[in-house]
């Protein structure tokens, strides 16, 4: 009789553990959820106080037609804040990670002065733009902004990334490979801003 007083509660506890709410562990709020196929990430990645904006858009917004092949195809206005102390130059890269042949770089701007706060829309294809920054080569090999133009019937992500570097890049010109090499070991902070384009 004495042992039954302990056997019965033990059986009840076993049943509760087997069928209760402890069979799954909730994910931590700080852990990113797996990205669903075809669904863009809705929040920008940032480092420290460095923050990037594209015009007045919110993260994950559709890039206006004026900045794509559906419109004039001019470069959009980009602004930033929170450049950390010790920054010697900034690098801006615009990528399409959904391009059929792999990552497609649409815009590459380097040696942006750290005291600058943005790049005006409608930049030319000049090697050096108004704020003293240099424009590198896009994936097709042309200098300056190459407007987004995903295949008909598709939606692609277009990710603007800004890097704060601890050096000025000594490069007569630059493609993505040269810039990626320069970023390695010299990035103080980085941030990104997601947009999408559909056709």
N, C-alpha and C positions, 0 to 999 in steps of 0.2 A: 504493500500500500504506500509505504514511504517513497519507494522508487518511482511509482506512477505519478507522484506529484511533480517529478522532474522530466519524465519521459514525455508526457503530454505537451507541456510548454515547448519542449525541444522540437517536437514534430510540427507544432504550429509555426514556430520560428522558421523552420526549414521551408515550409510551404510558402510563407510570406517572402522569403529571399528568392525563391525560385520563380515566383510569378509577380513580384512587386515591381517597383519603379527603378531598381538598381541594375537592370539588365543592359542599360546603355549609359554612356558617360556623356553629358552635354559638352559641346565644344566650348572652348574658352572664347570670350568675346574678342580677345586680341588675336585669335587665330583666324586667318582668312578662309572663307569657304571656298571649296573647289569651284573653279570657273566652269559654268555650264557651256557646252559647245555652242558656239555662235553668239554667246551673250557677252557684251563688253563689260569690263570692270567699271564700276560706277564711281569710284572715288580715286582721287589722285594720290600718288605716292610722294611723300615729302621727307626731307631730311632737315632737322633743326627747324628754323623759321623760314627757310627758303620756300617761296610760293610762286606759282606760275599761273597766269591767266591768258586766255585767248579772247580778245575783245570783251564783251559783257556776257559771254556764255558761261553756263554752269557745267561742271564736270559731267561728261557723258552726253553732252548736247550734240545735235546735228550741226556740222560745219556748214555755214550758209553757202548757197550756190555761188555767190560772188567769188568764193575762194576755191572753186572746183571747176572741172571741165563743163559743168552745166551753166556756168556764168562766165564772168570776165577772166577767172583763173588767176586773180592777183593774190599776193601774199596777204595773210590776215594780220591785224594788229596783235602784238604779243606784249605782255607786261609782266613784271615780277617785282618781288619785294623780299626783304629778309636776307640779302646777300651777306654771308658771314665775314667777319674780320679775317684778314689774311688772304682774301681772294685777289688774285692778280688778273684773272680773265674769266669770262663765261663762255660756255658753248651751248648752242641751241640746235637740237636735232629733231626733225619730224620724220617719223617712220610709219609705214603701213605694214604691220606684222601679218596681215592676212593675204598679201599678194600671192598669186599662184606659184611664182618661182621662189618664194621666200621673202624675207624682210626687204622692203623697198624704201630707200631713203629719199624723201621728197625735198628736204631742205636741210642745209648744214651751214651754220653760221658760227664762226669761232673768233677768238680774240676780241670778244665783246668787252668793252671797258667795264670794270666792276661798279663804277659810279653811275652807269646808265640804268634806266628803269624800264626800258622796253624798246621795241622796234615798231615803227609806224607801218601801217598797211601799204600795199602797193610798191614794194621795193623793186628796184631795177635788177638787172642781171650783172651789175658792176661787181668787180672783185672786192672793192672797199665801199661800204655803204655810209650813210650820213653820220652815224655815230662812231665811225672809225673801225667798226668790226669788218671782218673778212668773210666772204661767202665761199664755201667749198663746193664740191661737185656732188650732184645727186646721183642716184644709181644709174641713170642713162648716160652720165658723164657730162651733163650740162651744168653750168654754174647758176646758182640762185634757186628760187622757188619753183618746183615742178608740181603743178596743181594735181590734187587727187582726182582720180578717175577710175573707180572700180569697174569691173566687168558688169554689163547690164544684168539686172536681176539679182544683184548681190549687195550686201552691206559690209563695209570694211571699217575697221578701227584705224584712226589716225592719231598717233600719240606724239605729243610735243614733249620733249625732255630738255631740261635745263641743268647744266652742270657748273658748279663753281670750282675753279682750279687754283692751285697754288703757284701757277707759273703762266707766263705768256708763251704761246706756241710759236716756235721759229719754223714756220712752214711757208714756202713760196705759194703753194696751193695745197689743197687737202681733199682727199676722198674719205669715205667712211672708214676704211682700214687704217689710214694714217691717224685719224681722229681717235678711233678706239684705242690705238696704241698709246696715244698721248694721254688719254683719260686714265689709263691704268697707273695707279699709284700716286696720282696727282689730284684726285677728286676730293674736295673738302665737303661738299654737300651736293645733293641732287634732288630734283622734284620732277613730276610729270603731270600732264593734263591730257585727258582723253576726249576725243571727239569722234563722230562717226559720219560716214557718207554712204548714201544708198543711190542706186541707179535702177 
